[in-house]
């Protein structure tokens, strides 16, 4: 059984994020799918920010803060565990730079989400859009840097390639899909009428996919856990790299010209041979 460790950070982050989204969407549906003042003419589906600018604004702010704080703790924990040897360590300047850069841009994305939840779309529409871009771009760049780091690590650590490759695939999928959806969201958001509804649906989908990206860090952090049956990934690598002691057998050598068998004595039926 896995003990509680750093992998709990992305779990808390993902649970908070999905709970907030479900609560906001459920509330909007239960109260009769109202048309808020921040919605465009012809728009009947609310954006996340439309719901978050109303009576659920405290939930929107609190949920956003908890989500990004624990997500960024996952980034920092992953870097620290590689430095401490609980995960396979970085091998060069490039992957270390990618790891540090991913933390920097994740913090920028976190600030973007917190600020957009505070500066709502009703009272601060222009700032809200700017912080939304900051949130999306920050975490997308951070994900790209993480993918580059894991691709580099997978080259060096063939024995751990499956775990690194699985995490790389999840994050690369997130990057590709989210970039495509973000472009479509931006294009549809500029249009009026019912295309705003399509943009609103895309925003909810983008937010839900973000949950799986957060959970992908569980795959990264689980190999650092120590249990009775599991050795941390970094220590396992060290143990495998250590050469096993070789047994040597030395035979006594004589100093005469007869060689090493000169002192051997054989007896057959009581007679010396």
N, C-alpha and C positions, 0 to 999 in steps of 0.2 A: 504494500500500500504506500502511495506517495505521501511524504510528509509535507506539511505546509512550508513553502519556501517562496522565493522570488516569483515563481510562476503565478502566484495568487494576484499579483499586480494587474496583469492584463485581464484576468478573469473578473476582478472587481470593476475595472474600466468598462469592459464589454457589457457586463450585467447592468451597470448604471446607465450606459448609453441606450441599450435596447429598452430598458424599463422606462426611461424618460420618453423615448419615441412612442412607445405603445400607450403610455399615459396621455401624451399630448394628442395623438391621433384618436384615441378612444374618447377623450373628452370632447374633441371637436365633433365627432360623430354623435355622441350621446346628447349634446345640447342642440342638435338639429342641423348640423353643418351650416353654421351662420356665415353670412357674407360680411367680413370685417372691413373696416374703413381703409385698411392698407391694401386691399385687393383691387385689382384693375376691373374696369367694366367688362362684363362677359365672363369673368373668372368665377368659377363655382367651387374649385378645389383649393383649399388653403395651403400656402407654403408652411414649412416648419416655423419660419420666422413670423408668419402671420399669427399662428397660434401662440408662439412664444412671446409676442408683444402684448398679449391680453392678460387675463387673470392668472395664467400659468407662468408668467414671467419669472417668479421666484424659483419654480421648479426648473425652468429652462436654464437659469444662471447656475443654480446649484448642481444640476446634472452635468452641465458642460464643464464646470470646474473639477468635479470629482473624476469625470471621464479622462480629461487631458492630464490631470496631475498623476493619476496612476498609470496612464499610458507612457508619459515621459519618464516615470520611475522605472518602467520596463526597459526603456532605452538605456537609461543610466545603469540599471542592474546588469543588463547584457554586456555592457562595456566593462564594468567592474569585474564580473565573473570571468571574462576572458583575461583580464589583467591578473586576476588572482589564481588562474590556472584551474578553475572549476569547469570552464568551457575551454575548447581548443583555442589557444591564444592567436592573436593576429601575427602575421609573419613579416610584414614590411610596412613601410611608410604609407603606401597607397591605401591598404585596407584600414590602417589606423586612422588615416585622414578621413576616409569614408565614414567610419564609425563616429568620430567626433563631429563631422559635418552633419550626420543624420540627427545627432542629439541637438545640435544648434537649430536646425530647421524644424525639428519637432517642437522645440520650445517656442519658436516663432509661430508655428501653426496653433499651438495651445493658446498663446496670447490672442491670436486672431479669433478663435472660437469663444473665448471668455469675453472679449471686447464686443463681438457681434451680438452676444446674448445680452449684454448690458446696454449697448446702443441699439435699441430695437428699431425695426423698420418703420414704425409709425412716427416716432419723434426724431429720429436721426437716420433717414433713409440712405443718404449718400455715404455716411460713415459706416453704416451697416453693410452696404455692398462692398466697400473697401476692405473691411475686416473679414468678410466672407471669402474674398479672393485671397487674402493673407492666410486664412485657415486652410483652404484647399491647396494652394501652391506650396505652403510650408510643409504639409504632410506628404504631398506628392514628391517633392524633391527629397525629403527625408527617406521615403520608401525607395526611390531610385538609388540613393547612396547605399542603403542597406542591401539592396539587390547586388550592387557592384561589390560590396564587401563579401557577401556570401558566395558569390561566383568565384572570387579570388580565393577564399578559404577552401572551397570545394576542390580547387586545383591542388592545394597542398595536402589536404587531409582526405585521402581517398577512402580510408576506413570509415570515416564519418560522413561520407558523401551523401548517403540517403537522407539523413536528418537535415543537412544543409541544403540539399537539393529540394526537399519537400518545402522547407521554409522559403527558399528562393522562388519556387513555382507559385506559392500562394501570394507572395508579395508582388511578383511580376504580373500575375493575373490582376491583382488589385490596381496596379499602376496603369495597365493597358485599359482595363474596363472603366476605371474612374476618369481617366483622361478623355476617353470617348464620350462618356456620359456627361462630363463637365462641359465639353464643347457643345454637345447637343442642348444641354441645359441653358448655356449662354445664348445660343442662337434663338431658341424658342422663347427665352425670357425677354428678348428684345421685341418680340411680336406681341400683338394684342389679342384680345378675344379668347377664343377657346385654346389657342396655342399656349396660353398661360397655364391652362389646366394640365397640358402635357408636360410643361416645365415643372409644375408643382409635383406631379407624379414622379418625374425624374429625380427631383430633389429628395423625396422620401426614399427612393431606391438607392441613390448615392449614399444616403445616411445609413441605410441597412447594410449595404456592402462594406461600409467602413467598420461595422461590427466584426466581420470575419477577418479583416486586416488586423484589428486589435487582438483577436484570439490567436492569430498566427504566432504571436510572441510566446504563447504557452509552449509551442513546439520548440522554440529557441531556448527557453529557460528550463524546461523539464530535465534535459540531460545533465544539469548541474546538481541535481538532487542526490544525496547520499542515503541509501537504505541498506538493509542487510544483504539484499540481492543485487544492488546496483551501485556501481562505482561512478563518480562524476566523470563526465566526458573528458575533461582535461587530464585528470589523474589516470584514466584508462589509457590515454594516448601516451603518457609518460611511461607507464608500466609496459606497454607494448614496445616502446622504443628502447627500453633497457635490454642489453644483450644478456641472454641466459648464461650462467656460469658453465663452462665446459669442464668436464672431468678429464683429467690427464693421468696417464699411467706410465710410470717410469720403471724401466727394467735395469737391474744392476749390470754394470759393464765391468769387465775384468781388464787388467792392464797388460795381459799377455797376448801373444799373437793368435791364440786359439779362438778369440772372439767371445761373445757373451754367453755361449753355451759350454764354455770350458769347464766350469765348476759343477755342471749338472751331473748327477750320478743316477744311473739306472740299475735296477736289480731285477734279474730274471731267475726264478727258482733258486734264490739264495746266493747267486753269483754276481759279482760286479762285472758290468759290461763296459 
